């Protein structure tokens, strides 16, 4: 075994690395009986940390007091 194969990473460190760079989760689930699709579920999720240097990609639904005239 090489050093890389034996390297252990704590769960907290793994989550920190994923949130720092972001992670995208995608998937499809289809419930089918006798070749008839009954239910189809599509999943698309973006998980990332948000702070002052990396703002949210979504516009606020309600304007903040700073934005009001």
Backbone torsions as a table, in degrees:
resi	resn	phi	psi	omega
1	UNK	NA	141.3	175.9
2	UNK	-91.1	173.1	-179.4
3	UNK	-63.9	-36.7	-178.2
4	UNK	-65.5	-38.2	-179.0
5	UNK	-67.7	-29.1	-176.7
6	UNK	-94.8	-0.1	-177.3
7	UNK	-68.6	130.6	178.2
8	UNK	-109.2	138.3	179.3
9	UNK	-121.6	130.1	178.2
10	UNK	-70.0	151.4	-179.2
11	UNK	-59.9	-37.7	179.2
12	UNK	-63.8	-42.2	178.4
13	UNK	-65.4	-39.2	178.3
14	UNK	-63.8	-45.6	178.0
15	UNK	-63.2	-38.7	178.6
16	UNK	-62.3	-43.4	179.2
17	UNK	-66.8	-40.4	180.0
18	UNK	-66.1	-43.9	-178.8
19	UNK	-70.8	-32.5	179.2
20	UNK	-65.9	-40.1	-179.3
21	UNK	-96.8	-22.2	-177.0
22	UNK	91.0	154.9	178.9
23	UNK	-143.7	142.7	178.4
24	UNK	-113.1	129.7	178.8
25	UNK	-115.4	126.9	177.5
26	UNK	-132.6	150.3	178.3
27	UNK	-171.1	161.2	178.0
28	UNK	-133.7	137.8	174.5
29	UNK	-129.9	129.8	178.7
30	UNK	-129.2	125.4	174.3
31	UNK	-95.9	116.3	-173.8
32	UNK	-128.5	132.7	175.4
33	UNK	-127.6	125.7	179.0
34	UNK	53.3	46.5	179.0
35	UNK	59.5	26.5	175.0
36	UNK	-118.9	119.2	178.5
37	UNK	-72.8	119.2	179.8
38	UNK	-97.3	-43.8	-177.9
39	UNK	-138.4	135.2	175.5
40	UNK	-131.1	130.4	-180.0
41	UNK	-124.4	125.7	175.3
42	UNK	-109.8	134.4	-179.5
43	UNK	-120.9	126.8	172.7
44	UNK	-135.7	117.9	-178.1
45	UNK	-136.2	139.5	174.3
46	UNK	-116.8	122.8	-179.7
47	UNK	-117.4	121.9	-177.5
48	UNK	-156.1	157.6	176.0
49	UNK	-82.9	151.6	179.8
50	UNK	-130.3	130.1	176.2
51	UNK	-149.1	-168.4	-176.2
52	UNK	-64.9	-36.2	179.6
53	UNK	-78.1	-27.4	179.2
54	UNK	-122.8	87.3	-176.5
55	UNK	-71.5	165.3	178.4
56	UNK	-65.0	140.9	178.2
57	UNK	-75.7	-7.6	-177.5
58	UNK	-98.8	140.0	175.5
59	UNK	-72.8	143.8	177.2
60	UNK	-64.9	142.1	179.7
61	UNK	-70.5	-35.3	179.3
62	UNK	-115.5	127.3	-179.4
63	UNK	-64.0	143.7	178.2
64	UNK	-73.4	168.0	-178.7
65	UNK	-63.4	-28.1	179.5
66	UNK	-66.7	-32.0	-176.3
67	UNK	-83.4	-18.4	-178.1
68	UNK	-74.2	143.3	179.7
69	UNK	-71.0	NA	NA
